[in-house]
Amino acid sequence: MNALEILLVIAGFSITALVIAGMVLLTPSGTKDVHAEKTDPVADNLSQAQPAVP
């Protein structure tokens, strides 16, 4: 291996380590689930409209 190959290996490893560190640091921590109080997400009624009275 010559000096250029060693330089490319070091640069590639450094960039990979920086990308992984950035992904870890950008990951939100301590977040809670949006629908934590719901037990059955399929049964959610998302409509705000009131049913028509016959």
FIGUFI-793507 format. One record per residue (C-alpha): x, y, z. Coordinates in pm, whole numbers, plus 50000, padded with zeros to 5 digits. Example, Ala and Ser with C-alpha at 12.3 -4.5 7.8 and 13.67 -1.06 7.14 Angstrom:
<sites>
512304955050780/513674989450714/
</sites>
This chain:
<sites>
500005000050000/501285033849913/500735066850094/497695076449884/495845044449972/496595049050341/495375085150322/492135073750156/491585047150423/492085072550702/489805098150532/487095072250469/487185059650825/487095095150962/484105105150748/482245073350841/482875079451212/481705115651183/478505105351002/477685079051266/478405103651547/476155129551380/473335104451344/473605095251712/473675131651822/470695141451604/468515113151728/465925127451968/466015112952316/463325112652578/460435115552334/457135099152407/454775081652172/452195104252009/449345079852070/450575065352400/447155067752566/445385049052285/445255011352310/443915003451961/445185026751685/442865010551428/439745020351624/440625057551643/437925081151522/439875109751369/436865128551234/435835160051421/432455161751241/429315154351437/426955127451303/423845140251126/420645138551330/417805122051130/
</sites>
